[in-house]
Amino acid sequence: MLFILYLFIITLFIIYDLIPVANSKNWKVFIVYATFILFSFVLDVLSALHIRVPSPAVPIKKIIEFIFKL
């Protein structure tokens, strides 16, 4: 049920946000926005199939420690 709700929300985002961006020919924003929508959809499908996605917290922490030399 949650998957169907999420699919409906993504459809609304595409209709009301993504299509107008494509019509305005702002291709950089379109590519970034479409990538985020696709990524979130893939995560939702994996969640619906009960596939565990590892947390990105540890790699993010290592990147920040590397950048700021903590």
LOLO-976175 format. One line per 10 residues: number of its first residue (from 1); for each residue z, x, y of C-alpha. Coordinates in steps of 0.5 Angstrom, whole numbers. Layout:
BEGIN
NUM	Z,X,Y ~ ...
# end
This chain:
BEGIN
1	0,0,0 ~ 2,6,5 ~ -5,9,3 ~ -9,3,5 ~ -5,2,12 ~ -6,9,13 ~ -14,8,12 ~ -14,2,17 ~ -10,7,22 ~ -15,12,21
11	-21,7,22 ~ -18,5,28 ~ -18,12,31 ~ -25,13,29 ~ -27,7,32 ~ -23,7,39 ~ -23,15,40 ~ -28,19,36 ~ -34,15,37 ~ -34,15,44
21	-33,22,44 ~ -39,23,40 ~ -43,18,45 ~ -40,22,51 ~ -43,29,47 ~ -37,33,48 ~ -38,36,42 ~ -32,41,42 ~ -27,36,43 ~ -31,32,37
31	-31,37,32 ~ -23,39,33 ~ -21,31,33 ~ -26,30,27 ~ -22,36,24 ~ -15,34,25 ~ -17,27,22 ~ -20,30,16 ~ -14,34,15 ~ -9,29,16
41	-14,24,11 ~ -14,30,6 ~ -6,30,6 ~ -5,23,5 ~ -10,23,-1 ~ -6,28,-4 ~ 1,25,-2 ~ -2,18,-5 ~ -4,22,-12 ~ 3,25,-12
51	1,32,-11 ~ 6,36,-8 ~ 4,40,-2 ~ 8,46,0 ~ 11,46,6 ~ 8,51,12 ~ 15,53,15 ~ 16,60,11 ~ 9,62,13 ~ 10,60,20
61	16,63,21 ~ 13,70,18 ~ 8,69,23 ~ 13,68,29 ~ 17,74,27 ~ 11,78,26 ~ 9,76,33 ~ 15,77,37 ~ 18,82,32 ~ 24,79,31
# end
